[in-house]
Amino acid sequence: MLMLVLMTAAACSSDPGGQPPLAPLFELSLTPETPVPGQDVTVVLANLSGSAVGYNLCTSTLVRDEGGQLVEQPSDRVCTMELRSLQPGERDGFTLVMPETLPRGIYRFRTRLVHGEGEDGPASVDSHLFLVSAPASNP
């Protein structure tokens, strides 16, 4: 019985075409990888695609996983509404401040992307998930 379960799980998880998974076109990374409330965090966008992409890292949104739904968190950050261009192979970073008060939960950052006319690509790119385990304490 155990062998049947393992074989079924393996069959369901394999790619029927035998193709390797597609490499990401864009990456959004954080430094530090696990930011805490009130801390500076640098959001870095890398363009791994073959085309330029429009972006504005200042407008990156903090998103919280609420029971499987990703909910954008409100922000009072003031940004210029400019659209920058990131060429293939380039990366750019921007430092944000994490909100002072965040409820415990699983978060990620999301940056919207703008593609040239006639070019396909994702509408946004998400960072890895990170855990906020407790609100920042006030000394």
N, C-alpha and C positions, 0 to 999 in steps of 0.2 A: 504494500500500500504506500509506504514512504517513497519508494522508487517511482511510483506512478505520479505522486504529487510533485516530486522534484522534476520529472520529465515534463509534466504539464507546465510547471512554472518556467522552465527553461524555454519551452516552445513558445509560450506567450511573450517572453521578454526578448526573444531574438528578432532581428530584422528579417522579414520574409524575403527581401531582395538580396540579403547577404551584404548590403552596402554598409560601410562604416558611417557613424553618425556625422552629420555636417558640422564643420568647424564654425564656431561663432564668428559673426561678421564684426561685432563690437563687444568690448568688455568694459565694465564699470567696476573699478576696484576702490577700496577704502584704505586709508592709513590714518589711525590704526585700524586693524581689521575688525576689532570689536570696540567701537566707540561707546562712551558712557555719557549720560546726560551732563550738559554743560561743557563738554570737551570739544576742542577743535578737531575736525575730521577733514581730511583732504580727499576729495572725490576725483578719481582719475579716469578719463574716458580714452580708450584706445580704439583706433580705427583699423581693423584687420581686414577690411573689405577692399575692393578694387576701385571704389569711387569715393569722392568727397562727400561729406555729410555735414548738415547744419546742426548746431546745438547751442545751448547756453547752460553751463554747469551751475551757475548761480541759481537757476530756477529748478534744480533737482529737487525732487519731492521725497520726503520721508514717508514710507508706506508701512503700515502695520498689518500683520496677518491676524484677522479676527475670525476664527473658525473657518479657515479656508478661503475667506474673502480678503483680498488685499485692499485696504482702506487708506486713502491718502490722508495724512495728518495735516492739520492746519498749520500755517506758518506766517509769521509777521516779517519775514526777511524781505528787504527791499532790493530789487535787482533792476539793472538797466535792461530794457527789452531789446537787446541786440541779438542777432543771429551770427554766430561765428562759423567758420568753415574749417573742418578737420580733414586734411588730405590723407589718402591711403598710407598706412604705416606710421602715422603720427599719433601722438598722445598729448593730452592737455589735462591740467589739474586745476582745482579751485578749492580753497579752504572755506568751510562752513562751520558754524557753531551748532552743536547738538542742542536742542531745547533743554532748558534747565529741568523741567518736569516732564517725565514720560512714564506712563504706566508700564509695569512689567509686561513683557511680551516679545514677540519675534518681529523684527523689522528688516527693511532693506531700503536702499535709495533707488530712485527711478529717475532717469533723464530722458526727456523727449528728444527725438531725432527728426530732422527734416531732410528728405531726399530730393534730388534734382528731378525735374520734369521727366517722366518716362522711366525713372529708376525705381525699382522695387526694393524694399527693405523694411525692417521692423520699425514701428512707430515710436518705440522706446527701448531702452536697455536697462536692466535691473542689476544691482550689485548682488553679492552673496547675502544670505540671511545672517542676521546676528541677533543675539539675545540681550535684551536689557533686563537685568535681573532685579534691580531695585532703583527707586528714585535716588538722585544725588542727595547726599546729606548736607545740611547747612551747618557750617562750623559755628 
